[in-house]
Amino acid sequence: MDLGIKGRKALVNGGSAGMGRGAVLALAREGAEVFVSARGAERLEQTCADIAKETGAKIHPLAADHSSDEGRALILSACPDPDILVATCAPPPFTDDFRDVPREAMEESLRIALLSPIDYIKAVSGPMVERRWGRIVNISTGAAKYPAAMRVLSGPPRAALANYCHAIAKDLAAHNVTINSVLPGMHHTPGIEEVFGPRGAANGRSYAEEVDAFVKAIRIPAGRFGEADDLGAIVAMFCSDMANYVTGQSLVVDGGIGTSTF
Ligand SMILES: NC(=O)c1ccc[n+]([C@@H]2O[C@H](COP(=O)([O-])OP(=O)(O)OC[C@H]3O[C@@H](n4cnc5c(N)ncnc54)[C@H](OP(=O)(O)O)[C@@H]3O)[C@@H](O)[C@H]2O)c1
């Protein structure tokens, strides 16, 4: 299916790996020109080169921390007027006892996962309104909707972001600018490998065995983790021309583990 975004300009913050990379790939396959930020230059440049080669799309690496003032200035000077904004970050660390989570960690997670996306939304939504076309998608977390004690650094800032986005979606809707969130459950990504690889090693298991044990322990109905590129395709769907009547929404993509009907 043609998503109707050929030639559109997209900015993907946090796109060198995982689900952000999946979104870059899906948008590039649709013929969008994509500006991609990440902090690590080497992986970023490799990702952009690989996707440009595979799709023939124009892909521009922007090595920067999207949550810092300097990073934001660099990113927005390279791409001040995207038609599409996709925002994500690395998964915040899993936590043990909530009483032991330092205030500094909470502040960092708010800065990266809430305040940074808001800064970009404010910067790019004006030009989108003027052009009467814009699509904004946050790659967020299922923990925003289904709170979990081990995800107190991840769920709360994203729940706040979903609330913020729903509120402003009402302002943007009349201008053909939509804003939605995808709330993933467990997916295979480099960020998740960094967590489950060492955890498996500590338990005498491979990454695959550790994931399998976790899937069984938390009873994911699909019986597996999701794939990052599939999630990226769902992000691209929200960026499509025809998704113009879907706004302020949060879509859970979790292999069926969520417990609400709507
Ligand atoms: N994977 C899962 O199972 C899962 C489940 C629920 C929710 N999520 C959420 O989904 C999002 C993506 O997760 P993922 O597993 O795909 O992560 P990932 O594999 O670690 O990839 C994260 C990407 O974001 C970039 N990034 C991180 N912080 C950045 C910053 N400050 N500025 C610029 N780029 C930055 C990383 O590159 P650099 O490190 O080089 O900057 C990388 O390209 C996260 O917010 C996570 O909480 C993931």
The ligand as a Tripos MOL2 file, in Angstrom:
@<TRIPOS>MOLECULE
LIG
   48    52     1     0     0
SMALL
NO_CHARGES

@<TRIPOS>ATOM
      1 N1         12.3770   -2.5940   23.1480 N.am      1 LIG1
      2 C1         11.3760   -2.7910   23.9710 C.2       1 LIG1
      3 O1         11.0260   -3.9410   24.3010 O.2       1 LIG1
      4 C2         10.5880   -1.6300   24.4810 C.ar      1 LIG1
      5 C3          9.4310   -1.8920   25.2220 C.ar      1 LIG1
      6 C4          8.6750   -0.8250   25.6650 C.ar      1 LIG1
      7 C5          9.0700    0.4620   25.3830 C.ar      1 LIG1
      8 N2         10.2040    0.6760   24.6830 N.ar      1 LIG1
      9 C6         10.5640    2.0730   24.4300 C.3       1 LIG1
     10 O2         10.8140    2.2510   23.0520 O.3       1 LIG1
     11 C7         11.8390    3.2210   22.8640 C.3       1 LIG1
     12 C8         12.9000    2.6740   21.9110 C.3       1 LIG1
     13 O3         13.4620    1.5300   22.5260 O.3       1 LIG1
     14 P1         14.5030    0.6010   21.7670 P.3       1 LIG1
     15 O4         14.4980   -0.6740   22.5320 O.co2     1 LIG1
     16 O5         14.2160    0.6420   20.3210 O.co2     1 LIG1
     17 O6         15.8670    1.3990   22.0800 O.3       1 LIG1
     18 P2         17.3580    1.1830   21.5260 P.3       1 LIG1
     19 O7         17.4880   -0.1130   20.8190 O.co2     1 LIG1
     20 O8         18.2700    1.4420   22.6730 O.co2     1 LIG1
     21 O9         17.5010    2.3750   20.4850 O.3       1 LIG1
     22 C9         17.3810    3.6940   20.9680 C.3       1 LIG1
     23 C10        17.7900    4.6570   19.8770 C.3       1 LIG1
     24 O10        17.6680    5.9930   20.3600 O.3       1 LIG1
     25 C11        18.9480    6.6430   20.2930 C.3       1 LIG1
     26 N3         18.9930    7.5920   21.4230 N.ar      1 LIG1
     27 C12        18.8380    7.2880   22.7260 C.ar      1 LIG1
     28 N4         18.8960    8.4020   23.4720 N.ar      1 LIG1
     29 C13        19.1110    9.4370   22.5980 C.ar      1 LIG1
     30 C14        19.2870   10.8260   22.7470 C.ar      1 LIG1
     31 N5         19.2550   11.4060   23.9650 N.pl3     1 LIG1
     32 N6         19.4780   11.5910   21.6460 N.ar      1 LIG1
     33 C15        19.5280   11.0170   20.4110 C.ar      1 LIG1
     34 N7         19.3490    9.6940   20.2190 N.ar      1 LIG1
     35 C16        19.1620    8.9170   21.2990 C.ar      1 LIG1
     36 C17        19.9470    5.4980   20.3560 C.3       1 LIG1
     37 O11        21.2130    5.8290   19.8120 O.3       1 LIG1
     38 P3         22.3970    6.3840   20.7730 P.3       1 LIG1
     39 O12        22.4070    5.4960   21.9780 O.co2     1 LIG1
     40 O13        23.6270    6.2940   19.9240 O.co2     1 LIG1
     41 O14        22.0230    7.7770   21.1080 O.co2     1 LIG1
     42 C18        19.2410    4.4970   19.4490 C.3       1 LIG1
     43 O15        19.3460    4.8890   18.1060 O.3       1 LIG1
     44 C19        12.3930    3.5460   24.2410 C.3       1 LIG1
     45 O16        11.9210    4.7810   24.6270 O.3       1 LIG1
     46 C20        11.8520    2.4530   25.1400 C.3       1 LIG1
     47 O17        11.6020    2.9130   26.4510 O.3       1 LIG1
     48 C21        10.9810   -0.3260   24.2470 C.ar      1 LIG1
@<TRIPOS>BOND
     1     1     2 1
     2     2     3 2
     3     2     4 1
     4     4     5 ar
     5     4    48 ar
     6     5     6 ar
     7     6     7 ar
     8     7     8 ar
     9     8     9 1
    10     8    48 ar
    11     9    10 1
    12     9    46 1
    13    10    11 1
    14    11    12 1
    15    11    44 1
    16    12    13 1
    17    13    14 1
    18    14    15 2
    19    14    16 1
    20    14    17 1
    21    17    18 1
    22    18    19 2
    23    18    20 1
    24    18    21 1
    25    21    22 1
    26    22    23 1
    27    23    24 1
    28    23    42 1
    29    24    25 1
    30    25    26 1
    31    25    36 1
    32    26    27 ar
    33    26    35 ar
    34    27    28 ar
    35    28    29 ar
    36    29    30 ar
    37    29    35 ar
    38    30    31 1
    39    30    32 ar
    40    32    33 ar
    41    33    34 ar
    42    34    35 ar
    43    36    37 1
    44    36    42 1
    45    37    38 1
    46    38    39 2
    47    38    40 1
    48    38    41 1
    49    42    43 1
    50    44    45 1
    51    44    46 1
    52    46    47 1
@<TRIPOS>SUBSTRUCTURE
     1 LIG1         1 GROUP 0 **** ****
